[in-house]
């Protein structure tokens, strides 16, 4: 059995390596090919906004450490560590009055597998309609409203190797036009068994092109004097756009599990100290590569302090956050808060609540 497990891990690693190599190469060529870039050419940017105050408090260096319901965003394989029924709710207060919401639940399916369902919503709030002639507004109001509804399956294929996949229905809408389609996330986690060291890999938002349709695409123009005598029906041609495909690889460890310090457990079975450290490398189809480092210290499984820094982003850099956890036997609750200052757009803050039940 041990030889079979080893063979399976090696086979899966080889498949993932073959699959990831062309994706990474395509990403690098697409974004950094000489003087030509694809910055700003992908739609569905809300799909890149981090969820949960825990991961964002570490600047997004979370793909290897994600072991809660927010794993469906950071790395679907992390959902395999959710052993009980769990739910997570997160609210992001974006700049310019925009908001980003996330809700997800997870349930065990047998001993090794977990099933999750998630909802992500992004709203711009009300925006006044303006034209070149009426720059103060026409009196009309519209808003941008994007949603993603996902279903995730994750589980352990061996005692050390976890796999997860998410299928999401994505819809982008403004005024009375919309575009929709399906995207997929795939992730893996490998616990090396060496001092709590974990490796992670994920591909996010893998999908086909989308295009806007709706009543506003169809127009009826009045006749032109001397040319047309009847109104002319017109159909605007909308361009297809890609969703922001991304590749993420991470490395993390609990430094209090032998890497630096030995674990300390009191008479009640409570871990006295936990000090997590992680690094993530990300490459995208529409922006240059980014690199994140993050850390989380937890005292007596009760209070956590987090910090991190993101390199390569034109807006985000320093990040921080705090969290409190309550364990009442059959119920476990956690409240987290994070802040992410930006270069020019103000402070981004997040608040999240997590629950787990026996």
N, C-alpha and C positions, 0 to 999 in steps of 0.2 A: 504493500500500500504506500509505503514511504517513497519507493522508487516511482510509482505511478504519479504521486503528487508532484514529485520533482520534475518528472517529464512533462506533466500538464503545465506547470508554471513556466518551464522553458519554452514550450510551444506557444503559450499565450503571449509571452514576452516577445517572441520572434514575430508573431502576427502583428502585435501592436507597433513594433519597431518598423516593420515594412509599411504599415498603414500610415504612421505618423511622418515618416521621412518626406514623402512627396508633398504632404500638407504643409509642413514647415517650410520647405523650399518654395512652394507657391506663395506662401504668405510673405516671405522675405522679398521675393522678386516683385510681388504686386505692390508692396508698400515702399520699397527703397530702391527701385530700379532707376538709377541715375537721377536725373532731374525731374522725373515723372513720379507722381504719387497718386494714391487713391483716397487721400484724406478728404472726408466729407462726402464720399460718393456712395456710402451704404445707408440704407434706411434701417428702421427698427433699433435706433440707438438705445432705447430704454432696456433692451436685452442685456446691455453691458453694465447696467447700474447694479452695484452690489446690494445684497439683501442681508438683513440681520445686523444688529449692532456689535455682535461679537467679531465676526469676520472683518467688517469694515473698520472696527477699532484697531485692527492689526494691519491696516492699509491693504487688505486683500491678500495677505500672505497666509492663506487659509486652506488651500486645496488638500494639503496632506493632513491637516488637523481636524477638518470638518467631520464631526461625528454626531450632529444633531439634524433637525429637519431642514435647516437652511442648506444642507449638503446638496439638495436638488439643484441649487444654483452653482455652488463652488466646485463640487465634484460629486456626481450622483452615487459613486461607490461608497461615499461616507454614510449614506443612509443605512447601510448594512449594520452599523453600530448602534442603531436605535432599536433597543431590545423590547420596548413596550409601546403601547399606543401613545402617540405624541402629537402635539400641535404647536404651531409657531405663527405669531402675528408680528409684522414689522411695518413701521411707517417711516418713510424718509421725507424730510422737509427740504425739498430741492430749492434751487435759487429761483428768483423772479416769481414767487408764489406758486410754483409747480410742485406736485406731490407724486410720490411713488409708494405704492402699497404692495405688501406681500403677505399671503396666508397659505399655510400648507398643513397637511396632516399625514401621519404615517401609521401603518398598522403592520404587525408581524404576519407573515404568511409562512407557516411552518417554522422550523427551527433556524433555518439559515437565510431565509429571504424576507424582504420587506417591500411593501407596496406604499407608494406615496402619491398624493394628489396636491397640486399647487395652483395658486392663482396669483398673477402679477398684474398690476394696473398702474398706468401712468396717465396723469391728467395735467393739462396746462392751465386749467382754470379758464375763466372767460377772457377772451381777447376781442378788442374792438376792431371792427372792419374799417380800414382806411383805404383811400385811393390817392393817386397823385393830385387829383382835383380837390379831394376832401380829406386832407391830412389830419384834421382834428376828429375824423370819424364820420361814418355815414349813418350811425344809429344802429347798425347791425352788430351782432355779437356771434362769435364762433369759438370753438375750443378743439384742442387736440386730445384724443382719448385712445390710448393703446392698451391692449390686454394680451396676456399669454396664459393659457390653461394647459397644465402639464400633467402627465402621468408617468411615474417613475417606478422602476423595478430594480432592486439591488439585493445583493447577497454575497455570501462567502463561497467561492468555488473550492478553496482549500482553507486550512486554518489561518493562513497568513495572507491570502490573496482575495480581495474583494472586487466585485465588478458591479457597475450600475449603468442604466440607460434611461433617458427621458425622451418622451415624445411630446411636443408642444404644438398646440394650435395657436397661431399668432395673428392678431388683427390690428391694423393701424387705421385710424379714422380721424378725419377732420371735416368740418361742415357736414355735407351729406355724401362724401366720397370715402371709400375704404379700400384697403388691400389686405389680403389674408393668405395664409399658407401654413405649412407644417415645417418645423425645424426639430433637430434631434441633438441631444447631448449624450456623450459617452465618456465614462471615466473609470479609472482603476486605482486601487490602493494596494500597496505591498508593505506589510509589516516585516521588516528584516529580522526581527527577533534580537537585534543587537542594541541594547540600551534604549529601547523605545523608539528607534529610528524608523521613520515611515517615508516611503516614496509614493508619489501620486502623479497621475497623468490624466488629462481630460481634453476632449474636443467639444466645443460648444457652438450652438447655433448653426449646425450643418443642415442646409436646406436649399430649396430651389429659389429662383427669382420670383418676385412679386410685382404686381402693377395695380395702380388705383383704378377703380371703376365706380360708377354711381351717377345720379341724376346730373350733377354739375359737369360731367364729362360731355353731356349732350347739350347743345345750344341751338336756339332758333334765332337767326339773324334777320333783321328787317330788310326789305328790298332796297337795292341801291338805285337811285334815280338814273334812268336811262339805260340800265343794264338788266335788272331783275324786276319782275312785276309781282312775284310771289315770295313770301318769306322762305328762307333757305335753312333747312335742317343741317346741322354740322355736328360732327363727332370729333372731339379732340383726341389726339393720339398721345397716350401717356407712356412714358418710358418704363421699362422693367428696371427693378433695382434689386440689389443683393442685401441679405441680412448680414450683420457683422460676424463672420466666422472667426473663431479664436482658438488658439492652442495654449494650454497651460500645463506646466510641469512644476512640481513642488517637492520640497524636502522639509521634514519637520521632526521634532523629537521633544520628549519631556525630559528636561535636564535633571529632574529629581528621580529618575528611574535608572540611575547608574551611570549616565553619561558624564555628569559632573558631581551630583550628590546622590547618596543612597536614600531610598524612600523611607519616610518616617510615618508610622501608623500608630495612633493612640489606642487605649484600651477599648474604646467604642468602635474601632475599625475605621476611623476617619483619617484620611490622608492629610498630614499636617501641612505639607507644601507641595505645590505643583508649579513648575516653571517651564512653560512651553516656548519654543523658539522655532521659527519657520522662515523659509525663503521660497518665493514663487517667481518663475519666469513666464511671461505671457507675450505672445505675438498675435497680431490681429490682421485682418484683411484690409483694414481701412486706416489704421494709424500705426506709427512706429512701435517697436518692441518696448515693453515695460518690465521693470524688475521691482519686486517688493520684498521687504523684510518686516517681520513682526514678532512680537513677544506677548505672552500673557502669564501673569503670576497670580496664583490662587492660594488663599490662606484658609485652611481647614474646610475646604469645599464649600465656603460660604461667600467670600468676597473676592472679586477678581479685578485686576488693574491691567490695562492693555495699552500698547503703543506700537507704532510702526511707521514706515516711510516708504513712499513709492517713487521710483526713479523712472524718468522717461516720459512722464505725463506733463502736458503743458499747463495743467491746472492743479492737480492733486500732488501732495507731497507728504507732510506730516499728518499723522492720525493718532487718535487716542480714544480711550473709553473705559467704562467701569461696569461692573455687573454684580448682582446679588442673587444668591441661590437659597431656596428653602426646600428641605427634604422632610416631609411628614409621613414617612412610611409608605403608604400607597400612593402618595401624590408628591411630585417634585415640580417646583416652579422656579422660574428664573426671569429676572428683569435686567435688561442691558441697555446702555446708552453709549453712543459714540459721536464723535465730532470729526469732521474732515474739512479743514480750512482750504480754500481755493486761492489761486493767485489773483483773480480779478472778479470773481462772482460771489464772494461772501462765504459764509460758514454753512456747511451742509451738516445737518444733525439727524440722527436716527434713534428711534426708540422701539424696542422689541420685547415681547413677552413670549416665553416658552413654557409648555406644560407637558408633563409625562404622567401616565397613569398605569397602575398595575392591572 
